[in-house]
Amino acid sequence: MIQLPTQQASPQTDLKLPKRGLPVTIITGFLGSGKTTLLNHILQDCQDLKVAVLVNEFGDIDIDSQLLVSVEEDMVQLSNGCICCTINDDLVEAVYSILERNEKVDHLVIETTGIADPLPIALTFAMPPLRNLTQLDSIVTLVDAEAFSPQHFESEAALNQVSYADIIVLNKTDLAAPQQVDTLEAWVREQKGEARILRWSLTGLRPSQNSNIPLPLILDTNLFQPEHYTAEAKAMAETTHDHHDPHCHDHHHHSNHLVNDGLVSMAFESDQPFDLDKFQDWLADDLSENVFRAKGFLWFGTITPRYIFQLSGKRYTLDADKWPATPKTQLVLIGRELDTPKLQHQLRDCLTS
């Protein structure tokens, strides 16, 4: 379900917008590249700038929105599924709900799921009805420097995230050898030489890590060039239906990249805690190589904190946190050709007796 403010949309609403329209930044990047970390950085460092956030999940459990530092007032949660596949059913209405809030919004940030193609999202802002109400500022793509490999770009969506980017952030370079980062940057420049490529550190010497980037480098940049996508916008417009009601969006511009990439997700939930040793053995010995990404909240029987679990490839972290409510394990796995029954069975075997 979409969680929207109670105020209903109205085409006659007097919108209090910047003269050039509400600036919009799209944050994208393949699975585990650091999008939510960057989004948290924006929310923490935006100071007097009022930022609205739209977050999209791929999976049956909403993990990312629970990781944000503030979600109650500044976020509209889209329904499950890849945002570019449900874009005209949910996104336009969500943007209207932000535009019609009584409190002025200075900037809108959209975090896509890691397997989203950003182009249909961008084109939605370059076409009516949002074209005159918003201004797409840039598409920011994060690339995990340590986990990068050509296999990532067997994914159509992952390649498009780089191809359509205005700003490309080489993230987690502290985990990669300098030569590996140089090779990655050279590859990125071949794909999108005109993009702004960032390897940021406060001293200018240390490698970029944890998506810690000065906001002026990624917000209010005015780098998106809609004239470069005229043909794509025309093709998308031909697939939409003309309605007099700007809030009636019977548009069906679907992307086939999920089918082409073969990416799927599975969810695991339990009110019973994991056995720490069993879970670590499963990660080390039995986790399928087809699992590219996993994330969630873990409960271990004899350990009281909530553990935030993040896995990219074989690299994972467990960060202790407080439980906001009754302890409960919630885990989402994303990959290609997942054997869901087998994974469910393995995870149940990790639970305490």
N, C-alpha and C positions, 0 to 999 in steps of 0.2 A: 504494500500500500504506500501511497505517497503521503508524506506528512507535510501538510501545507498550513500556513497561517489561516486563521478563521475568516479573515476578510475575503469576500468573494471578488473575483475579477470582473471588471466592467469596462467595455470599450470606451465609455465616456469618462473614465476616471482621469482627473487632472494629475498626470504624472509629474513629479518633481525630479527631472532628469538633468544631468550635465548638458550643456549646449550641444556637445558632440555625441551625446548618448552615453549610456552607462558603459564604462570600459570593462572588457571581459578578457580574462586570461584562462587559457586551457592548459592544464598540467597533465601530461601523458608520459608514458614510458612503459617498457615491458615489465613483466612480473618481477617484483622485488627490487625495482630500481631506486626506490626512495621517495615516491610521490607523497605519501602521507606525512613523512618526516618533513619534507619541504613545505607542505601545507601547514603543519604545526608551526614551523618557523615563521611563515607569513602571519599567522594569527597572533603569535607571541610578539612579533616585532613591528606590527603595522602601526603602533602608537595611536595617533588621532585619526587614522584612516579607518573608516567603517567598511569592513570587508564582509560580503556575503559569500557563502560557500555552498556549492552543490557537490555532493559526493555520490559516486555510483559504485556498486559492488557487483562482482560476478560470483554468484554462489548463493546458497540458501540461508546463510547466516551473515548478518551485517556486522562485520568486524571493524572495518576502517573507521566508520563514524564513531565507534566506541573509543578509538584511539585519539580522536581529536581533542585538543585542549578545551574547546568550547563549541558545543553543537546546539544547545537548546534554542538560542535566539537567532543564530546566524547561518543555519543550515536547513535546507529542504532536502529530505532524503528521497531519491528516486527509487522506483521499484527495482527488484532484482532483475538481472539480465544485463547484457552489454549495452551501454548507453547509446551506442550508435545504431543499435537495432530497435530501440524503443524511443528514439530521440524525439520524434514528432508526436508521440503519444504522451510523453511526460515532460520533456525538457522545456518546451515552449510555455506550457502552463506553469511550470516551476519558476521560470524567469518572470512571467507576468506577476506571480505572487510576490516576488521580490520587488519588482518595480512599483507595485501598488501599496507597499508598506508605508505607514505613516512616518517612520524613521528613515531619514535619508541614507542611502547606500552609496559609497564612493567607488567601490570596485567589486566585481563579481569574479570569483575564482571557481573553476570547474575542475575537479579531479576525476579523470576517467579511470575505468578499470584497466588493468595491465594488458588486456587483450583487445582494447578498443582501437578502431581505426579513427583517427581524429578528424579526417576530412569531412565526413557528413555532419559532425558537430559544428565545425567551423562554417560550413556552408549554410547551416541553419541561421547563423547570425549575420550572414552576408545577404540573406534573402528576406522578403516580407514574410511575416509581420515584424520580425525583430530588427531588420536592417535600419529602420529609422529610430529605433528606441535604444539600441546598443551600438557599441563599436568594439569589434574584436581587436584587442590590443596585440596579442601574440599567442602562438602555440609553443609551449615550453616542454621539451622532451628530455627526460632523464635517462641516462645510460649507465648501467652498472659496469664500471671499468674492470672490476675483478672477475665478474662472471661472464663478460662478453665472450662470445664465440660465434663462428659462422652459423652454428646450429640455431642460434637465436633467430636468425633471419631466414630460416626456413618458414618462419611465421610471416604471413602477408601483413598482419597488423603491426608486428614489430618493425618491419621494414618501412611501412607507411608512416609510423611514428617519427622516424628519422627523416624521411623524404619530405614530409610536410611541415617540419619544425622551423620556427623562426629563431628559437634559442635552443641550443643543445648543451645540457649540463653533463659533463663527465664526472659521475659521482663515485664515491667509495674508492678513489684513487690511492688512498692510504693502504688499501688491501692488495694493490697490484704493483708489479715491478714497473719501474719507469719506462723500460722499453715496451712493455705491454701497453701502457697508456699511450705512448707515442704512436704505436701501431694502430691503436683504436682511433686516435685523433686523425691520423692520416686517412683511415678508411671512412670516417665520418665526413671529412672534407671532400672526399671523392663523391660521396652520396649527396651532400648538401653544402657546397662550398660557400654559398652566400649566407648561411646561418651564422648567428653569433654563437661561438663555442666557448664555454666557460670551464676553467679549472681554477676554482677560487680558494684562496686562503687569506686570513687576515694579514699575514706578513708578506704575502706574495711569494713565499718560498715553500711553505708547507703545503702538502697536497690537500685538495678539497675532500671533505668528508662530512657525512651526516647532513648533506643538502644545506649547509650553512652559507647562504649566498646573500649579499646585500640586496635589499629589495629594489632599489633603483635600477638594478641590472635586469630585473625580470618583470617589474610592474611599470605601467605607464611608459612603455617603450615605443609604441606605435609602429611595430615592425611588420605586422600582418599586411600583406598586399593583396586585396581581394581581386584586383584586375588580373592576377596570375591564374585565377581559377574560373575564368569566365565560361569555358567549355563545360567544366564539371558542374558549375551552378546551373547552367542551362539544362544539362541532362537531369539534374536533381529536380528542377522545376517541372519538367515534363512528367515526372512521376507523381506529382502532388495534385490534389484536387482544389479547385477554386471554391472558397466559401465566403459568404458575406460576413459571417461572425468570426472575428479574428481569434476567438477562443475555441472555435470548433476546428480541430486539427485532425482531419481524417487523412493524414499523410502516411505513406507506407514506403519510405525509402530504406530498404533493408540492405545490409551488407552481407556478403557471403563469406566473409573472412573466417567466421567461426567454423563453418563447414570445411572451408579450404584448409584451415590450420589444424582441424581435428581436436581442438582444445575443449576440455570439459572440466567441471568441478564436482566435488562431492563434499558433503558436510557430515561431521560427527559431533554428537552431543551426548553428554552423560552427567547425571547427578551423582555418579560414583567416581571417586578420585582415581587418578593413575598411580601405579607403582613406579617410582622414579627410575629404578634400575631396569625394569622391563621396558619402559618407554625409551630410555637411552640405548638399550640393546637393539630395539626395533629400528631406531634412527641409524645406528651404526651398521647393522647387519641385514635388515630385511626391507628397508624402504625402497620402493621401486624407483628406478632411474627415470621412469615416465612422469614422476611427480616433479614439476619444475618449481612449484611455489606452495608453501603452506603458511598459515597464519592463524592465530587464535589465542584463546585464554585457557591456561591449563591449571588444574587443581591436583596437587600431589598430597596423598593421604596424611602424612606426618608433618607436612610443611604448610604453614598457614597462609603465606602471601599468595596473591594471584600472580601467575607468571605469564607475561606477554611473550608469545612464541612467534618467531619470524624465521622462515626457512627459504633460502634461495639456492637451488641446486643442492649441494651437500653442506653448505654453510648455514649455520643456524645460531640464533641467540635466544636466551631466556632472561628476561628482565623482570625483577620483582616489583610488584605494585600492590595496592590495597584493593580488596574486593569491594565494589560499590554495593553489592547485594549478596544474596546467598551464593556460596561457591558453586560453580558449575563449569564443566569443561565444554568449550565450544571451539571447534577446529574446522577449517576449510582447507582442502587440498585441491590444487589446480594442476592439470597436466594434459598429456595426450594419451588417448586409449587407456584410460585408467580401468583397472579391474576393481570396480567398486565393492562387490561382495568380499573379495579377498582382503582389501584394505580395511573394510569395516570389521571383519573377523580379527585381523591383526591388532587393531586398536582396542577391540573389546578384550583381547587377551592381555593387554597392557594394564587393564584396570585392576585395582586391588581386589583380593579375594573377599 
